[in-house]
Amino acid sequence: MPTRETRIADDVLANSITILETLNQVSSAAGVVPLVGAIIATCVTVLQTIEKVKSIRDRADRLAKRITGLAEHIEHTIRSDTDAADASLETNLLMLLQTLERINRDITKLRTKKGFKLFLQQASLNDQLDDIVDNLDTAWRSFDTCCLIRLQQKMNHQAQDQQRQAIYDDRQYRLFRPSDIRLREVSKPWNVSGIAYGEEWSGEWEGRAVAVRIIRGELSSDVSTALICRSSPRTYHPYVAQILGYSHPDIPERFYVLESGSVPLAQCYAIADVRTRLIVWLQMMLDHQTARRDVLQLPPQTSYHDCDEQMCLQTASLNANGRLLLAMEDLVGGSSACMWTSWVDHFDPHLQNDRDIYYVPYDDKVVEEMMSSLTYERHSNMIFDWSSLGSFGILDNHPAVGDYGFITAFDEFVRLGNIMDLVLGDRRLSEGLVKIQHRIFPDEESEMTDGIPRILHIELDDTPMHGMYYTHVLGSVSLKDWCMLAWWDQMDSIAREHRLPIHELVVINEHQLFASLYTLPDIMTPTCPEDTIGLVADRITSPENVSTPASQLPAVFEEPSLCMGCMDVYFHRTLSDEDLGRGPADLWGYFSDDPEPIPEPSPNFEVPGFLTECSSRAKWHRLTALEAELYLCLKRQTKSRRSKSTGS
């Protein structure tokens, strides 16, 4: 009589067979992937075989559930993604089918064994059933692994497809293809820090003017356009050209695209109307200073134009609304002098070979007043101080402060007159034309001090700077502001009188005086008997021993230190106040360790081991050609107002 466990097993087997037979008939997966139907049918065969082996029917419950679960799992997985069937999956299904057939053969063999033999091999039978279950589990895991690999491959393909179809990257930079941009022309080379990266093309994208920077040569494989875009500060400002995107990773070309104006900066130089050209120039000056102040958080500051051979403001342009657009690298890598230099270089041949130009930024209020005066053609009540504009240079033939004239092609100054002639009768003349100032460096950290005393007391510190002791007396004899204003007021008349362009006129506005006391680096100070000082001093100051290393000097020299601690030094000015600024002043004073003047001073400092220098130079100033045009336009409006007032 069948036991209760046997009846339950029979019910499980019968139900499992029914379920799988029905599944095989209705499954859509079986119709798409034939091996699925074969696997389900084989599972039914295995269950039917188990049903016929009476010796294992009471232990067939777990085996039947495992076989049924495997068949249902395979059918459900394939049905969920019928497109997933490929060669690797079909190979796995075939191996799984072979495993099921082998299990069926193993179970069939159990039918041939007699009851007493089965009783003796009961332990072995249990092991065989466990092996069958393990084989099913292994086949199941193999199928799942194959499906996971296939799923991963599918996801990778989808990701690649999405990337190929992507329009923007994860940071919302546009991924450009060549067909997206309508190219116009190759505008200029593209350089970074003197390195040629490629060309910059002008083009149009969706109705917007753009600049396309192409990376050429070996750099095309070494430089990542995505990295260029992402490493550039993303600053939203009306005067900063935005980087729009870069070349799509799927295309071989390497480039990136940034916003551009429709009118290049160089085209603005060709504006025929002088007044309009000056207004555009002044507006660009304001915009450039505003961009540097807002984006870099830097105030307008006096600076040198030090862009060397690199073309600065490479992408500077105007958009359709006349707004200036600058690339971020133009702001970060340039200086406050870039815009001014770009304009004045074009119009002034004197400056085109000088890349190291000293620049004093325009005051915004002054520029705005100039623009307003030009725009509305009206006289301005503001007094313009042109001394903060223009350019300057140095002369060695020392004309007097206040002299004006022109400089020849051989750098010789030709004197035409002196400002004294222009201000005769001015009541301020009694107070003098020049202001005299001085500064001691590095002993004093203050600004220039009025006057130059006849005797300056200097305490030379016993701490060397960069291996040497030194002190400098800096003097300045410069024209007073009211004299310069008188010069600006009459400069156009002087130019007409001498038939010279205004930008050719120069004025000597300052004499710069220098006096230095120093030791050479690694030259030691003596702590020796007096009878050897002369010998040592001669060796130090002789031309052939000026650069002698300290290790080769006599043993009487020690490490740099002043043997008396701080040394009191005195600078005696020999020129009178009246003679300062009136001509050559190379010997305008001398250093001494004696506070009392010497009747016949020696140019050499008497303390051994020290060297002295004393010199002067004349500094000239002029307007650049472009600023001269601005000066004339504003001057004409002033004269026009005066003539109207006189006529009325």
Number of C-alpha atoms within 10 A of each C-alpha: 4 7 9 10 14 18 13 15 21 18 13 19 24 15 14 21 23 12 14 22 16 11 19 22 13 11 16 18 22 21 14 15 19 11 18 25 22 16 25 27 20 21 26 24 16 24 25 17 17 24 21 14 18 15 19 20 20 19 16 24 18 13 20 27 15 16 24 20 15 20 23 16 15 18 22 15 15 21 19 11 11 15 10 17 16 11 9 14 17 17 14 18 23 16 15 21 21 14 18 23 16 15 20 20 13 15 20 16 10 19 17 10 14 10 12 9 9 16 13 10 13 14 10 12 16 13 12 15 19 13 13 20 18 12 17 20 15 14 20 20 12 16 20 16 13 18 19 12 13 17 14 12 12 13 12 12 12 12 13 13 11 11 16 14 12 15 15 15 14 7 8 10 17 19 23 22 16 12 8 11 19 15 17 12 10 15 14 14 15 21 16 14 12 12 9 15 20 19 18 23 19 23 22 18 16 9 9 14 22 26 25 26 23 21 23 16 10 9 13 17 12 9 15 18 22 19 10 14 19 14 9 12 13 13 12 10 13 13 23 24 24 23 24 17 26 26 22 25 16 12 11 10 16 20 26 25 28 18 24 28 24 18 17 19 22 13 10 17 17 10 13 9 8 14 18 15 17 23 20 20 21 20 17 23 22 20 20 25 23 18 21 22 16 13 17 12 10 13 13 19 15 14 16 17 22 18 17 12 9 16 18 23 20 19 25 24 25 22 18 12 8 14 17 27 27 26 20 24 16 18 21 12 13 19 21 24 25 23 22 19 22 18 18 20 18 14 15 16 12 14 17 13 8 13 15 15 17 17 22 19 19 18 12 16 10 14 17 15 15 23 21 15 18 20 13 8 15 15 19 17 9 9 9 17 13 16 17 14 16 19 19 19 13 16 17 13 13 20 23 21 26 26 21 26 21 20 16 10 7 6 12 12 21 14 16 14 14 17 21 16 10 14 16 10 10 9 8 12 14 8 8 12 20 20 16 20 19 20 20 21 15 14 15 10 9 10 10 15 13 13 15 19 13 14 17 15 16 21 12 21 18 15 14 16 11 9 16 17 23 21 20 19 20 18 23 24 24 22 22 16 14 14 21 19 16 13 20 17 15 12 19 18 12 19 16 11 9 11 9 14 13 23 21 17 22 25 27 29 26 24 30 19 24 21 22 19 22 17 21 18 18 20 24 25 21 24 15 14 8 9 8 12 17 12 11 19 17 13 18 23 16 10 10 9 12 13 14 16 11 16 11 7 17 12 10 14 17 19 12 20 20 19 13 9 11 14 14 15 19 20 23 23 18 17 14 9 15 8 13 21 30 16 16 19 22 15 17 19 22 24 29 22 15 13 15 10 17 11 6 6 14 12 15 15 19 14 14 20 20 21 19 17 18 19 15 23 21 25 21 26 22 24 23 24 22 20 20 18 17 20 19 14 18 22 17 13 17 16 12 14 15 13 11 9 9 8 7 6
